[in-house]
């Protein structure tokens, strides 16, 4: 994720950098729900309108967030109109239920341009590895791969994979998820044909045991038929025990 800053200035007219402290999940959710949106700036990401916004709490703390209004979503032939922002939140809820914490805290909230998703901004780690990290096989990367398979992520670009300053792995931009039809498109191919790690298979089994809780969590954000398709994908991954082979004609994100 590129570094973001809003065009804010101090009293003396000098540009002001927003330096935010790391937040726990409950702290981030409270901030997203209750903070004032004090500034908004359009950022050029993809075909949908995305805004960097400044959140200011009642205590005066500041934090950047990413706001994606429903009104800024471009119509797509293969996703129902006006639903992408809800899929962002569904992805966060699922990540939390799995205990993987891959998706930054995300909620539905009214903003300057109407209803949309609001997600805590994560500052990406500045290092010299770049995309090399994402070609490796390790549990952090594998969680992302499996998450994309079960959510049917149609847009896993390398720019949607990041690590923060502590090295924690995050995934962003989940508007194109939970489609009923197979839509997987990803740049993370290193697990194609490999067995799913035992630990991650157990996480999926635990998710099945909590099926009612999962359905309740997803109900506000995706349709019942999309939820059924999600559980079919989970079952398929457990039954096969491995990642499917990928097709270079069908499973590459647009633009790659």
Secondary structure as UniProt FT lines:
FT   TURN            11..12
FT   HELIX           25..34
FT   STRAND          36..43
FT   STRAND          50..56
FT   TURN            58..59
FT   STRAND          62..69
FT   HELIX           70..72
FT   TURN            81..82
FT   HELIX           84..98
FT   STRAND          106..111
FT   TURN            112..113
FT   STRAND          114..120
FT   HELIX           130..135
FT   HELIX           139..151
FT   HELIX           158..160
FT   STRAND          161..163
FT   TURN            165..166
FT   STRAND          169..171
FT   TURN            190..193
FT   HELIX           198..209
FT   HELIX           211..219
FT   TURN            220..221
FT   HELIX           224..240
FT   TURN            248..250
FT   TURN            254..255
//
